[in-house]
Amino acid sequence: MKVFIPRIIPEAGMKLLKEAGLEVTVWTEKRALSKQELIDHCMGKDALLSVSSRLDAAFLNACKHLKVIALHSVGYDNVDVEEATKLKIPVGNTPGVLSAATADTAFLLMLATSRKAFYMHKQIQKGKWGFFEPTANLGIELYGKTLGVYGLGKIGTEMARRCKGAYHMDIIYHNRHHNEEAENELGAVKVSFDELVKNSDVLTVHTALTPKTKGVFDYHIFSRMKPEAIFINTARGAIHNEEDLKRALEEGLIWGAGLDVTNPEPMHADNPLLDMPNVSVLPHIGSATVQTRDAMAVLAAKNIIAGLKGQRLPNIVNPEVYEN
């Protein structure tokens, strides 16, 4: 059985694939493959372990011979899951293992934004650490504030735990369903989306990108937030409208923003957000720890191995492929 991987993944995952007796081909150049190149490389292969590739209907139909597709991510918005299901291609992801690391990133962005840390670091590099002004470049404190979580799943709950423990923050959230664990442990309160927007001192996004959530944080929503609020997004960049966010910051509708995800990615180096005092931007490093990336590679490898054995994937995105 043959597997294609379009990026270098951690050795922990490669080891499992090789021990399973699979023939693995890895694209090692530091550039993304075009759609046609990816299709060509998947010809004659039985499985694809995908890292960041866009797998649309055209790709899937060209590669409908694939027995399994394993994603090196928890998110699967890059895949036309409905088309994969029609073609009976099981798609696996890597949930659970990156919750703590991503929550750490959200917490880092919240704290850095509250103290203008990224901006002040740049001032040192520019030689502007000079005359001391007691009223200049002040941040805001977080103790006792209200954390609003848009999507209180595993990552959102980890973020809430950190904020509750470090700053005794009150936790409100907006979900389709109640999170009873967070309600019992953290005193989290489920509220309407409108209440979340109006009452959060820090609003942190941890939901999946869907047609419903795409662009949901636009100028209208930012204008309803507190003027001292911080907006954090470590989920997907398309959930917020970046031009609207820039405008809201310029007009003082919100106090600051911390982003690990942008739209587009990578963010252009001349993006005005990068020079704003109250903005912190990271290059999508939410899961970027040795331990987390190893765990993701292992889960992806296990999905590949199961799929090639004709077994149900341990972490399946489209369980409908097993019906009938």
Secondary structure, DSSP 8 states (H G I E B T S, - for coil): -EEEESS---HHHHHHHHHTT-EEEE--SSS---HHHHHHHHTT-SEEEESS--B-HHHHHHTTT-SEEEESSS--TTB-HHHHHHTT--EE---STTHHHHHHHHHHHHHHHHTTHHHHHHHHHTT---S--TTSS-----TT-EEEEES-SHHHHHHHHHHHHHH--EEEEE-SS--HHHHHHH--EE--HHHHHHH-SEEEE-----TTTTT-B-HHHHTTS-TT-EEEE-S-GGGB-HHHHHHHHHTTSSSEEEES--SSSS--TT-GGGG-TTEEE-SS-TT-SHHHHHHHHHHHHHHHHHHHTT---SSBS-GGGG--
